[in-house]
Amino acid sequence: MSKYLVGPFTVSKPTSPEDIKLIQYVFDSSLIESETIVHCKNYHLSRRELYSLRPQTWLDDNVLSTISDAISLVQRKMEDSLNWYLPIVFAATADDPSKCISFAKKDRIKEIYMSDLLCCEKAFVPVFDNERRHFFLFVLQLKKQVVEIWDSLAASCQSDWVDGRLHNLLVSLDTLFQDDIDQYYQKVSSFTDFRVERPSNVPQQQNGHDCGVCYQVYASTRRSDKS
């Protein structure tokens, strides 16, 4: 199979001249690293942060949150918006539910990233594990009342830190949606009642730097998966 070199990337298909020019501009090390290259509604990315997209590089968390922000903007424009894509900072504040709730209200997380509770099918919640220095993903299946833990280093996933962060996150969601849960108690359940599953078919990373890429792949896979 033919390979093509485009900036720092090796790709399997030819790239358009416009895309080549853009990639070369973004990854030009002679230009100012602090220049803002990407503007989204709630996040922006500098050239320095985009450098983390290069091969064999640990992905910057701001890049990951900007992707969630961009997907959410598209989702909010769709009448049948079914999924939520939360920024990393939401789970990062869930070491303390009261702090998470305060942050979510101050930064309007519910209004920006979440739709009607009754309409939501899946919620994708990226998490940074402070103990393992590692990104992984909680996938909440609201119709099935299940939380899946998708982790590219599954062997080290079962820890008190992971269990504690998930519990606090679910407590926070219960508080944020308490009015909806009370109103629709026959159709929705408390988040803390969700069953926790660790799928055995999660692809595993083969190095120490691909966890951010893996969780984005997981989200894309589960987004199109009807199960």
Disulfide bonds with the S-S distance in Angstrom:
none
